């Protein structure tokens, strides 16, 4: 399935571009109508905005990745770029899951008990994912793509050591996190703003379903094939 994703989802990628752009356009219009409490305390709309932009960027980079054949230098660069985007999203999003978000929910959001439970679940999933991935993603980011280690032997070894299945596993996990974050922040915002300004529910469902549909079936033999090829 993974080899065919670029072809299989080509039309869906075009559709999701339109959906995401619609969200961004509506989100920007919402800012002008935002209640005073959310204009001065912007953590909820900013979290939604960050999530939407990262959905767009990560899915765009995924589409680029699947334009390249396995084992090529172009594919390797696309994998490193995807790892960079995943790392940066994880690094940025932690600031939205702490005390300021909790205080905002307690002070201005209806049904705060349920929303606090959802925040706790999102934090649990985030930190579980972070614990299992952040060191590896940071190593790729710091030494092979955002910056490059100056020892060419080490750099070459690190670049060659990046596998497709490894990055796709991280992609699957971040897709879940993006979807959880999207639903969480969208529902918070919709619970507070006026009915006529709510983000379109149908498009919310379509976007959420599309994000989950991108979960990629990892071929367990990919690693063995790559090792054998070397």
C-alpha positions, 0 to 999 in steps of 0.5 A: 500500500505504501508504494501506491499511496502517492497514486491512490491518494492523489485526488484526495490530497488535492481535496484536502488542500481545498479543505485545509485552505477553507479552514485557514480562511475561516479561521482567519475570519474568526479572529476578527469576531473572537470574544474578548476573552479569546483575543487576550488569551489566544492559546486556544485559537493559536493551538488550532492554527498551529495544528492546521498548518502542521497538518498541511505541511506534513501531508504536503511533505508526505505527498512529496515523499511518495513521488520518489522511488525507494532507495534514491537520494531524493527519497532520503532527503524527503524522509529527512525533511519529513522527520524535521517537520515532525520534530518541529511540530512536537517541539512547538506543541508542548507549549500548548498543553501545559498550565496556560491551556488548563487555566484557560479551560477552567476560566472560560470554557463551558463543560470544563470537566470533560475538556480537562479530561480530554486535555489530560488524554492529549498530554498523555498521548503526546508525552508517550509519543515524545518519549519514544521518538524525540531523541531519534528525530532530534538526531536526524534534525540536528545532524542531517537536515536543519544542521549537518555535522561537520565530520563527513564520515559521521554525516554519511553514516547518519544519512544512510542510517535513515530508513523509510519504515522508521520515518513512516512509523513516526508519521503514523504516530504524528497523524494520530497526534495531529488528529487528536489535537485538531479535534480537541482545539476545534471543539474547544473553540466551537464550544465558546464562539457563537453558533453562526461562527462555528467551523463547518462540522462536515468539513471537520469530519471529512478532514479528520477522516482523511487524516486517519485514512493516511495511516500507512501500512508498514511492510515489516520486510522493508528493513530486511530488504534495505539491509540486504540491498546494502 
